């Protein structure tokens, strides 16, 4: 469960990409969001869910390519790995 929850947050990085089929207006709202714009809601299936776009939506600052997102994720991983002395 822990890995699944962690990976679900990872998908937030791919919403504001040129490859995502969301509308440009939605992508811009996503980018302009802040952490205070996120809230927990009751989903249609009765489980709690995050409303607006995900816990990490506010971390996006521009529309970019999937290639750029993956490069940034790799760089962040390597930086965290070096800091933790893995």
C-alpha positions as CSV (number, residue, x, y, z in Angstrom):
1,X,0.0,0.0,0.0
2,X,2.8,2.5,0.9
3,X,4.4,2.2,-2.6
4,X,1.1,2.6,-4.3
5,X,0.3,5.7,-2.3
6,X,3.7,7.1,-3.1
7,X,3.4,6.4,-6.8
8,X,-0.1,8.0,-6.9
9,X,1.5,11.3,-6.0
10,X,4.1,10.8,-8.7
11,X,1.4,11.0,-11.4
12,X,0.7,14.6,-10.5
13,X,3.9,15.6,-12.2
14,X,2.6,14.4,-15.6
15,X,-0.7,16.3,-15.7
16,X,0.8,19.6,-16.8
17,X,2.7,18.1,-19.7
18,X,2.2,18.7,-23.4
19,X,1.5,14.9,-23.7
20,X,-1.4,14.9,-21.3
21,X,-4.8,15.2,-23.0
22,X,-6.2,17.6,-20.3
23,X,-7.3,21.0,-21.7
24,X,-4.8,23.9,-21.7
25,X,-7.1,25.8,-19.3
26,X,-7.1,22.9,-16.8
27,X,-3.3,22.6,-17.0
28,X,-2.9,26.3,-16.2
29,X,-5.3,26.1,-13.3
30,X,-3.3,23.1,-12.1
31,X,0.0,25.0,-12.4
32,X,-1.5,28.1,-10.6
33,X,-2.8,26.0,-7.7
34,X,-1.2,26.1,-4.2
35,X,-1.1,23.6,-1.4
36,X,-4.1,25.3,0.3
37,X,-6.2,24.6,-2.8
38,X,-6.1,20.8,-2.0
39,X,-8.7,19.3,0.2
40,X,-10.0,15.8,1.1
41,X,-13.4,15.0,-0.3
42,X,-15.7,12.0,-0.2
43,X,-15.3,10.2,-3.6
44,X,-18.2,8.7,-5.6
45,X,-17.2,5.2,-4.4
46,X,-17.3,6.3,-0.8
47,X,-13.5,6.6,-0.2
48,X,-11.8,9.8,0.7
49,X,-10.0,11.5,-2.1
50,X,-8.1,14.7,-2.9
51,X,-10.0,17.4,-4.7
52,X,-8.5,19.5,-7.2
53,X,-5.8,17.5,-8.7
54,X,-3.6,15.7,-6.2
55,X,-1.4,16.5,-3.3
56,X,1.5,17.6,-5.5
57,X,-0.2,19.7,-8.1
58,X,1.1,22.9,-6.6
59,X,4.6,21.7,-7.2
60,X,4.3,22.2,-11.0
61,X,5.3,25.6,-12.3
62,X,5.0,25.2,-16.1
63,X,3.7,23.0,-18.9
64,X,6.6,20.8,-20.0
65,X,7.3,17.5,-21.8
66,X,7.2,14.1,-20.2
67,X,10.9,13.8,-21.1
68,X,11.6,16.9,-19.0
69,X,9.5,15.7,-16.1
70,X,11.4,12.3,-16.1
71,X,14.7,14.1,-16.2
72,X,13.8,16.3,-13.3
73,X,12.5,13.3,-11.3
74,X,15.8,11.4,-11.9
75,X,17.8,14.4,-10.9
76,X,15.7,14.8,-7.7
77,X,16.2,11.1,-6.9
78,X,19.9,11.2,-7.4
79,X,20.2,14.3,-5.2
80,X,18.1,12.6,-2.5
81,X,20.2,9.5,-2.8
82,X,23.4,11.4,-2.4
83,X,22.1,13.3,0.6
84,X,21.0,10.1,2.3
85,X,24.4,8.4,1.6
86,X,22.9,5.4,-0.1
